[in-house]
Amino acid sequence: MLLNRCLRSIARRTIRKTRPFVIGITGSVGKTSTREAVRCALGNTRRVRAAVQNYNNELGLPLTVLGESAQDSSLIGWAGVLWRGWYRSWRRQKDNPDVLVLEYGADRKGDMVYLTSIARPHVAVLTSVAPAHTEFFGSLEDVAEEKSQLIRALPDDGVAVLNADDGRVRGMKVLARGAVVTAGYATDADVRVEDVQLSMHYDGSFKEGQRVSELRCLVRAGRDRAEVVLTNVLGDGHVHSMVLGIAAALQTGLSLENIARNLRAYAPMPGRLNLLPGVKQTLLLDDSYNASPAATHMALEALATIPITGETHRIAALGDMLELGAISQKSHYDVGAHVAALPIDLLVAVGEQAREVARGALEAGMPQERVFTYARAQDAGRFIQDHLKPGDAVLIKGSQGVRMEKITKELMANPLRAKELLVRQSKGWQ
């Protein structure tokens, strides 16, 4: 596509002209949360530009480099983007970033090579290798090979930041020509998280600005140690994003103490296990951006940590997990079995493939009267709202093709803020 080629050329020239320090992030799960953790960890100590929304492909990545946004179908808008980008690539601007924090997404083989040809990272962060987009890759090994291209793109003095708790990721240290920093729970990780404590303050209602949860942990990096406190954050996914973000930010020369202080501003991005007030004094766990098996299992574990009392319930609204290819049926079935094994009171499966989630839950012993299936998110949302009681907690998760954010919008206490708080609210999606 001509537009993509033009953006690629202008973005490459802009990077050669401005020479920012590039922190690149890829992985099957947690790219955006890790990007946000890196951005928060850096604070105001540098001029930082990070990707917005899901700007991680052949269109979005160069737009981030240029500080621009997509213009839908506006020819005049795109002409303006190209003109401003060309001008920026020749004339240094005052707002040029010192640090670029970029996401590198890969749906098919070759995507990573294309993206790294635009912006070669100085620090490469690899979050995970898990079943996602396997319909196009063929196998998990092919996914790992594609993700590893970010590590291979590092210069000799580059740094690979690897998830110490993911065996496939950890094994990629042999691919790095320069330094390797591991981060995670593992006792031998270079940046290690310990003593994670989650305190819940959920009393059956959730109002705007209320502190529902507080996650505290100790992070060690060499001889340094610091306490990190995250508010309204649930799940191991955010913990991994946080510690990987710390490891990346340390490569810019910031102290662990400063990074820990900066991370108090960390908050989940829209659609990434974000806590929202729901109607009828309920709590929503909005994880509607996308779904893969690993991320769905983590989200279910997070739902199980929400305290409930009396007649209140934990409800899981789960949509299709798309682009899984040959492993789709088993992956959906296993999710259903996981639901049945957890203290979850109601399962609402949305979409054709999610029927396997319902079957997995039923065959694992979940009563028939607690399992429901719907073809469309809108119908599922209305059903859940009719059955909500004050104090209920609802997890909403599914691939973007199922549009599970429509359920969140149906259930959120303040739908007028949907454009600010939910994913896929732009004119193009609507």
C-alpha positions in Angstrom: 0.0 0.0 0.0 1.4 3.4 -1.1 0.4 5.1 2.2 2.3 2.5 4.3 5.4 2.8 2.2 5.4 6.6 2.4 4.9 6.5 6.2 7.7 3.9 6.5 10.1 6.1 4.5 9.3 9.3 6.5 9.4 7.6 9.9 12.8 6.0 9.1 14.3 9.3 8.1 12.8 11.0 11.2 14.5 8.5 13.4 17.9 8.9 11.7 17.5 12.7 12.1 16.3 12.9 15.7 18.1 9.7 17.1 15.7 8.9 19.9 16.4 6.1 22.4 13.9 3.4 21.3 12.4 0.9 23.7 10.5 -1.8 21.7 7.9 -4.1 23.2 6.4 -7.3 21.7 4.8 -10.5 23.0 1.6 -12.5 22.7 0.1 -11.0 25.9 0.6 -7.7 27.7 2.3 -5.5 25.1 0.1 -2.4 25.8 0.1 -2.8 29.6 3.9 -3.1 29.5 4.1 -0.1 27.2 2.1 1.9 29.7 4.3 0.7 32.6 7.4 1.8 30.8 5.9 5.2 30.1 4.9 5.7 33.7 8.2 4.4 35.0 10.1 7.0 33.0 7.9 9.8 34.4 8.8 13.3 33.5 12.5 12.8 33.5 12.7 12.5 29.7 10.7 13.7 26.8 8.8 10.4 26.1 6.5 9.5 23.3 4.6 6.3 23.6 2.3 4.5 21.2 -1.4 5.3 21.7 -4.4 2.9 21.4 -3.2 -0.1 19.4 -0.6 1.6 17.2 1.6 -1.4 16.8 1.4 -2.3 13.1 2.7 -1.1 9.7 0.5 1.9 9.9 0.4 2.6 13.7 4.1 2.3 14.5 5.3 5.0 12.0 2.4 7.3 13.1 3.8 7.0 16.7 7.3 7.9 15.5 5.8 11.0 13.8 3.5 11.9 16.7 0.5 11.6 14.4 -2.9 9.8 14.5 -4.9 7.9 11.9 -7.2 9.9 9.7 -9.7 7.2 8.7 -10.7 7.8 5.1 -9.8 11.5 4.9 -7.5 12.2 2.0 -6.9 15.7 3.2 -6.1 14.4 6.7 -3.6 11.9 5.4 -2.0 14.5 3.2 -1.5 16.6 6.3 0.1 13.7 8.1 2.6 13.1 5.2 3.4 16.8 4.9 4.1 17.3 8.6 6.0 14.1 8.7 8.2 15.0 5.8 8.8 18.5 7.3 9.7 16.9 10.7 12.1 14.5 9.0 14.1 17.5 7.6 13.8 20.1 10.4 14.4 19.1 14.0 11.4 20.1 16.2 11.4 21.1 19.9 8.9 18.4 20.7 11.0 15.6 19.4 11.1 12.8 22.0 14.3 11.7 23.8 12.7 8.2 24.3 10.3 6.4 22.0 8.3 3.6 23.5 6.9 1.5 20.7 4.8 -1.6 20.4 5.6 -4.2 17.7 2.6 -6.3 16.8 2.8 -9.4 14.6 -0.2 -11.2 13.2 1.8 -12.9 10.4 5.3 -14.0 9.5 7.4 -11.1 8.4 5.6 -8.4 10.3 8.5 -8.0 12.8 11.2 -7.6 10.2 9.1 -4.9 8.5 8.5 -3.0 11.7 12.1 -3.2 13.0 13.2 -1.9 9.6 11.4 1.3 10.5 12.6 1.6 14.1 15.4 -0.6 15.4 15.2 -0.8 19.2 18.0 0.0 21.7 16.0 -2.0 24.3 13.8 -4.9 23.3 11.2 -6.1 25.8 9.6 -9.6 25.2 6.5 -10.2 27.4 5.4 -13.7 26.5 5.0 -16.3 23.9 1.5 -17.9 24.0 -1.2 -19.1 21.6 -2.4 -16.0 19.7 -2.9 -15.5 16.0 -1.8 -19.2 15.6 -4.3 -19.5 12.7 -1.8 -17.4 10.6 1.5 -18.7 12.2 0.8 -22.4 12.2 2.4 -23.3 15.5 3.5 -21.8 18.8 7.1 -22.3 17.7 6.4 -20.1 14.7 4.9 -17.4 17.0 8.1 -17.6 19.1 10.3 -17.3 16.0 8.4 -14.2 14.8 8.6 -12.5 18.2 12.3 -13.3 18.5 13.0 -11.0 15.5 12.8 -8.0 17.9 15.7 -9.5 19.9 17.6 -10.2 16.7 17.2 -6.6 15.6 19.1 -5.3 18.6 22.5 -3.7 18.0 25.6 -5.0 19.7 25.2 -2.5 22.6 21.4 -3.2 22.8 19.7 -4.8 25.8 17.2 -7.6 25.7 14.6 -7.5 28.6 13.0 -10.9 28.9 10.2 -12.3 31.0 12.0 -14.7 33.4 8.8 -16.7 34.0 8.2 -17.7 30.4 10.4 -20.5 29.3 10.3 -19.7 25.6 11.0 -16.1 26.2 13.9 -16.8 28.6 15.4 -19.2 26.1 15.8 -16.3 23.6 18.8 -14.9 25.6 21.1 -16.8 23.3 19.9 -14.6 20.4 21.0 -11.3 21.9 24.3 -9.9 20.8 24.5 -7.6 23.8 23.3 -7.6 27.4 20.3 -9.6 28.7 18.2 -8.6 31.6 15.6 -11.0 33.0 12.6 -9.8 35.0 9.8 -11.5 36.9 9.1 -13.7 39.9 11.9 -16.2 39.2 14.4 -16.2 42.1 17.3 -15.8 39.7 15.7 -12.9 37.7 17.9 -9.8 37.4 14.9 -7.6 38.3 12.8 -9.6 40.7 9.4 -9.1 42.2 8.7 -10.5 45.7 6.1 -10.4 48.5 3.2 -9.4 46.3 0.2 -8.4 48.6 -3.2 -7.5 47.2 -5.6 -5.8 49.5 -9.2 -5.4 48.4 -11.4 -2.6 49.6 -14.5 -3.7 47.6 -17.6 -3.5 49.9 -20.2 -4.2 47.3 -20.2 -0.9 45.6 -17.7 1.1 43.4 -17.9 4.8 42.8 -15.8 6.9 40.5 -12.3 7.5 42.0 -12.8 4.9 44.7 -9.8 2.7 45.6 -11.0 -0.8 45.2 -7.7 -2.6 45.4 -4.1 -1.9 46.3 -1.2 -4.1 45.2 2.1 -3.8 47.0 5.3 -5.6 46.2 9.0 -5.5 46.7 11.2 -5.2 43.6 14.9 -6.0 43.7 17.5 -5.0 41.0 21.0 -6.0 42.0 21.6 -4.4 45.4 18.8 -2.0 45.1 15.3 -2.6 46.4 12.1 -0.5 46.4 8.4 -1.0 47.3 6.0 -0.5 44.4 2.4 0.4 45.0 -0.3 0.1 42.3 -3.9 1.1 42.8 -7.0 -0.5 41.3 -4.9 -3.2 39.6 -5.7 -6.9 39.6 -3.9 -9.9 38.2 -0.4 -11.3 37.5 -0.5 -9.8 34.0 -0.2 -6.3 35.4 2.5 -7.4 37.8 4.6 -8.8 34.9 4.0 -5.6 32.9 5.2 -3.5 35.9 8.4 -5.5 36.5 9.3 -5.6 32.8 8.6 -1.8 32.7 11.0 -1.3 35.5 13.7 -3.4 33.9 13.4 -1.4 30.7 13.3 2.0 32.4 16.5 1.1 34.4 18.3 1.0 31.0 17.8 4.7 30.7 19.8 5.5 33.8 16.9 6.1 36.2 17.2 4.8 39.7 14.9 2.1 41.0 13.7 4.5 43.7 12.6 7.1 41.2 11.0 4.4 39.0 9.0 3.0 41.9 7.7 6.5 42.7 6.8 7.2 39.1 4.8 3.9 38.9 2.2 5.2 41.4 0.6 6.8 38.3 0.2 3.5 36.6 -3.4 2.6 35.7 -4.8 -0.1 33.4 -5.5 1.0 29.8 -9.1 0.8 28.5 -10.1 -2.8 27.9 -7.1 -4.3 29.7 -8.6 -5.6 33.0 -9.7 -2.1 33.9 -12.0 -1.7 36.9 -15.1 0.3 36.2 -18.3 1.1 38.3 -21.3 -0.8 37.0 -25.0 -0.2 37.2 -26.8 -1.3 40.3 -23.7 -0.7 42.4 -21.6 -3.5 40.7 -18.0 -3.8 39.7 -16.9 -4.4 36.1 -13.6 -6.0 35.1 -13.4 -4.7 31.6 -10.9 -6.8 29.7 -12.7 -6.4 26.3 -9.8 -5.3 24.1 -8.9 -8.8 22.9 -8.5 -12.3 24.1 -6.1 -15.3 23.9 -6.2 -18.4 26.0 -3.4 -17.3 28.4 -4.9 -13.9 28.9 -8.3 -15.3 29.5 -7.1 -17.7 32.2 -5.3 -14.9 34.0 -8.4 -12.7 33.8 -10.5 -15.5 35.3 -8.1 -15.8 38.2 -8.4 -12.1 38.8 -12.2 -12.3 38.9 -11.9 -15.1 41.5 -10.0 -12.7 43.9 -13.0 -10.3 44.1 -14.7 -10.7 47.5 -18.4 -11.3 47.5 -20.9 -11.7 50.3 -24.4 -12.9 50.8 -26.3 -13.2 47.5 -23.8 -11.4 45.3 -22.1 -13.2 42.4 -19.0 -13.4 40.3 -20.1 -13.4 36.6 -17.8 -14.3 33.6 -18.9 -12.9 30.2 -16.5 -14.6 27.7 -16.5 -14.2 24.0 -14.9 -16.0 21.2 -11.1 -16.2 21.2 -10.4 -15.7 17.5 -7.5 -16.6 15.1 -6.4 -19.7 17.0 -6.7 -22.1 14.1 -6.4 -25.8 15.0 -6.2 -25.2 18.7 -9.4 -23.2 18.9 -11.8 -25.9 20.1 -9.6 -27.2 22.9 -8.6 -23.7 24.0 -12.2 -22.7 24.4 -13.1 -26.0 26.1 -10.2 -25.6 28.6 -11.3 -22.1 29.5 -14.8 -23.4 30.3 -13.3 -26.1 32.5 -11.3 -23.4 34.3 -14.5 -21.4 34.9 -16.1 -24.4 36.6 -13.0 -24.9 38.8 -13.1 -21.4 40.2 -15.7 -19.7 42.5 -17.5 -18.2 39.6 -21.3 -18.2 39.8 -22.5 -17.4 36.3 -21.0 -18.0 32.8 -22.3 -16.1 29.8 -20.6 -17.3 26.6 -20.8 -15.1 23.5 -20.2 -16.2 19.9 -20.1 -19.4 18.0 -16.7 -20.6 19.2 -17.5 -19.7 22.8 -20.1 -22.5 22.8 -17.1 -24.7 23.5 -16.5 -22.6 26.7 -20.0 -23.4 27.8 -19.6 -27.1 27.0 -16.3 -27.2 28.9 -17.9 -25.7 31.9 -20.9 -28.0 31.9 -18.8 -31.1 31.4 -16.5 -30.0 34.3 -19.6 -29.8 36.6 -21.0 -26.3 36.4 -24.8 -26.5 36.7 -26.8 -26.0 33.6 -28.8 -23.2 35.2 -25.6 -21.1 35.6 -24.4 -21.4 32.0 -25.9 -19.3 29.2 -24.9 -18.8 25.5 -25.6 -15.9 23.2 -24.7 -15.2 19.6 -24.4 -11.4 20.0 -22.7 -9.2 22.7 -25.7 -6.8 22.8 -28.1 -9.6 23.8 -25.7 -11.0 26.4 -25.3 -7.5 27.9 -29.1 -7.0 28.3 -29.4 -10.5 29.9 -26.6 -9.8 32.4 -28.1 -6.4 33.3 -31.5 -8.0 34.0 -29.8 -10.5 36.4 -27.4 -8.1 38.1 -27.6 -7.6 41.9 -25.8 -4.9 44.0 -22.3 -6.1 44.8 -21.9 -8.4 41.8 -18.6 -8.5 40.0 -18.5 -9.0 36.2 -15.6 -10.0 34.0 -16.0 -9.0 30.3 -13.5 -10.5 27.9 -13.3 -11.6 24.2 -11.6 -11.0 20.9 -12.2 -7.7 19.2 -14.4 -9.4 16.5 -17.0 -10.2 19.1 -17.2 -6.6 20.3 -17.5 -7.4 24.0 -17.1 -3.7 24.9 -20.7 -3.4 23.9 -21.5 -5.5 27.1 -19.3 -3.1 29.1 -21.1 -0.1 27.7 -24.5 -1.7 28.6 -23.4 -2.4 32.1 -21.2 0.7 33.0 -22.6 3.2 35.5 -21.8 6.2 33.4 -22.1 5.2 29.7 -21.6 8.9 28.7 -17.9 8.3 29.5 -17.7 5.3 27.1 -15.6 7.2 24.6 -13.0 7.9 27.3 -13.1 4.6 29.2 -13.8 1.9 26.6 -12.0 0.5 23.5 -13.3 0.8 20.0 -15.4 4.0 20.5 -14.1 5.9 17.4 -16.4 6.8 14.5 -14.8 4.1 12.4 -15.7 1.3 14.8 -19.1 2.7 15.6 
